[in-house]
Amino acid sequence: MNIYSLEQWMLLFYIYSFFGWCFESIYVSILQKHWVNRGFLRAPMLPIYGSGALCILIVCLPVKDNWIAVFILGIIFPTLLEYITGYVMELLFKMRYWDYTGKKGNINGYICLESSIAWGVLSLLLIQVIHPPIGRWVERIPHLVVIIAVVAISCAFVSDVIVSFRAAFNLRHVLEEMERVRTQLDSARVQLELARAEARDLLEEWGEEFREDNRRRQKMLEERAELLRREFMRRLEHQNRYFNRAILKAHPSATSRRFAESLRELREALEKKNWKK
């Protein structure tokens, strides 16, 4: 097994995060038929691939000559990493940035049989084809150069992570506020319909005596419903922000079990405002 220093492991993480971004962006762009800057971060990196690659290297390099062991270990550990990452991200942001629900062998939508097999195949390619030249190249880089490169990339990476996490929490807050206003609006509409039905019953029973009172009540409920509707639309309008657009554009298949309807309407609102700019 190749033994790398901490700095070399970090450099490998960044290299494979970049390669993962290239692969994922090209693949999704082909499916969407337009360029998609894939990933949770703004930088051209997908940490799930960097983490997966390091996980594969650590567990598979000791048995690199045994293809079956590499394939099996390459299925187990990256799949476990993908499940944990998906679970934690949904717990934090109430969003699923990937969702395998409906695919064969999926577990809670975080992992599926197809993805796990893909990790196994990728592990074989990484260990047998991709990593040997990259590993040799990293080992030849002077130690001081590796440290400088890792420090510089890490500063940019950490800053990007902070900004991206804030953007994801902001999107969660937007969806929570939209859902709150939606609930109030639905409640106002139900009350309005009940008031109208009650007015019809009272008019039949008591004649014109209660007409004016019910008219005022209905008007008040209509005004409240209209104010809530305008508030909902204002929030859609106000939240046409760069980071919200970037997150949703980078994850066209992202879902939210808690805010499904609000997420759909937010996407539609952003599409109306030059989504592809």
N, C-alpha and C positions, 0 to 999 in steps of 0.2 A: 504493500500500500504506500502511495506517495504521502509524505508528511509535509504539510504546508504550515507556514507560520500564520499567525492570526491575520496579519496584513494581507498575505496571499489569499487566505480564505475569503476575506472581505472583498478583495479585487475580483475573485472568481464569482462571488455573489453579484456584484455589479455587472460583470460581463454577461452572465447568464440571464440576469434581469433584463438587460438590453436585448439580447437575442430573443428572449420570450416575448418582449414587446414587438419586435419586428415580425415574428411569426404570427402572433395573435392579431396584430393590426392588419397585416396583409390578408390573413384568412377571413376576418370579419369584413374587411373592405370588399373582398370578392363577393361575399354573400350579400352585402348591402348595396353593392354596385356603386359605391362612392367611398371616398377615403374616410376612414374612421380612426381617430387617434385613440387607440384602445388603452385602457388602463385606469386605475384609480388615481394615479399621480399625474401631474402635468408633464413631468420629465419623461423621456422615452424609456421607461422602465416598468416592468411588471414583477414586483417582489415575490409573487407566488411562484414564478418560474425560477427566480434566483434561489429562493428557499428550497424549492423542490429539487433543483440541481444539486445543491449542497447536501441535502438529505440523501439523494441517490449516491453521490460520490462517497459520503461517509460510510454508508451501509453496504455499498456494492463493490467498491475498490478492493476490499480484502478478498472477495470471491470473483474478481473480474474474469477469471478464466473459465468459470462455470456459468454458461449462458442461462441455464434454467434457473439457477439461484439468483442471478442478476434480474431476470424477468420477474420472478416471484417477489423478491424484495422490492423491486421497482414498482410493483403494483401496491404492495401493502403500505409502505411508509409514506410515499407521496399522496396516496389516497387518504390516509389518516390526516395528513397535514391539510389537504384540501377541505376535508370535513370540518376540522377544528376552525380553520380560517373562515369558512362560510358561516358557521354557527356564530362565531364571535362577531363577525361583521353585521349579521342580521340582529344580533342582540344589541349592538351599539347603535346602529343606524336605522333599524327597522326596515332595511332594504336587503333584497337578495340581488347581488350584482352578477351572479350567475344562478341559474335555476334549472335543474335536471328533472323536475317534476314531469311525469309522463314518459320518460325514457326507461328502458328496461333496466331492471336491477338497481333503480335509484333508491337511496336511503334519505328520506326527508328532503329530497330535492338538492342536497348538498353534493352528493357524489352519485355516480351511476356506473354500470358495468362498462359502457363504452369508454368513458373517461379513464377508468382504472386500467383497462387494457392499453389505452393510448399511453398512459404513464409507463406501463411495462415495456412497450415498444421503444418509447423515448429513452428509457433507462439503458436498453441495449445499444441504441445509437450513441448515446452520450458516452458510455463506458468504452465501447469498442471503436468508435469513429470520431466523435466530436471532441471529447476531452483530451485524448493523448497529445495532439499538437498544441492545444491551448494550454494544457498543463506544462508542457515543456517550455512554451513561450513565457509563461508566468515565472517559471523557475529561473529563466535566463535574465529577467529584468533585475537590474541592480536594486538592492534592498532599499536604499535611500529613495530611489525613484518610486518604488512601490508605496512607501510610506507617504510621500508627497501626494501621489495620485489618489491614494485612499482617503487622506485627510481632506483634499479638495472636493472629491466626489461626495464624501460623507457630509460635509457642510451643506452642499446643495441638496443632497438627499434628505437630510433631516429637516431642512427648511421646507422642502416640498411636502414632506409627510405632514408637518404641522399645518400648512396651508390647506392641504387636501382633506385632512381630518376636520378642520374647521368648516370647510365647504360641505362635507358630508353631514356634519351635525346641523349646519344651517338648512340643508335640504330636508332633514328630518323635522326640524322646527317648522319649516314652511308647510310640510304635509300635515303636521299635527294641528297647526292653526287652520288650515283649509278644512280639515276634518271637523274641527270644533265649530266653525262657522256653518259647515254643511249640516251638522246635527241640529244646530239652532234653526237653520232655514227649514229643514224638514219638519221640525216641531211646529214652527210658525204656520207652515202650510197645512198641517194636520188640524191645528186649532182653527184655522180659517175655514176649512171644509166643515168641521164640526159646528162652527158658528152659523154657517150658511144653512146646514141641515136643521139646526135648532130653530133658526129664524123661520124656515118654511113650516115647521111643525107648529110654532107659536102663532103664526099668521093664520093657519088653518083653524086653530083652536080659539084664539083670542081676537082675531081680526086685526084691525089697524093699530090697536093700542100700543103694541110693542114694536111697531115698524121702525120708528126713529131711533130707539135705543139700540136695536140690533144693527141698524144701518151704521151708527157711529162705531159700534164694536167691530163690525166687519171692516170698516175703513181703517181703524186703528191697526187691526191685524194685517191688512193688506199693506199698509205703510211699513210695518215692522218687517214683513216678508220682503218687501222691495229693498229696504235698507240692508237687510242681511244679504240679499242677492247682489247688491252693488258692492258690499264689503267683500264678498267672495270673489267677484270679478276684479275688484281693485287689487286684491292679493295676487291673483293670477297675473295681472298687469305689472304689479310692482316687482314680482319675483322673476322677471325676465332678465336674470343676471348671468354674467359670464360663467361663473363656476357651476351654477345649476344647469345651464345649457351644456357645459363641457362634460359634467358627470353623466347626464342622461344621454347625451350624444355618444359618449364613449361606451355606454352600456345599453344599447337599444333593446336588449331582452331583459333588462333588470325588472324585478317585480317587487311588490310589497303586499304581504297578506293583510296587514293592518290598514294600509292606506291605498288600496287598489284603485278605487274610483277617483280619489284625489290625484293620484299619480297619473292616471289616464288623462284627466282634464288638464293637468299641468303640462304634460307632453303635447297635447293638442294646442294649448295656448302658446307654447314655445315654437311649435311648427308654424303657426300663423305669423310669427315674427322672424321670418327669415332664418329658420333652423340651421341652414347650411352655411351661414356666414362665418 
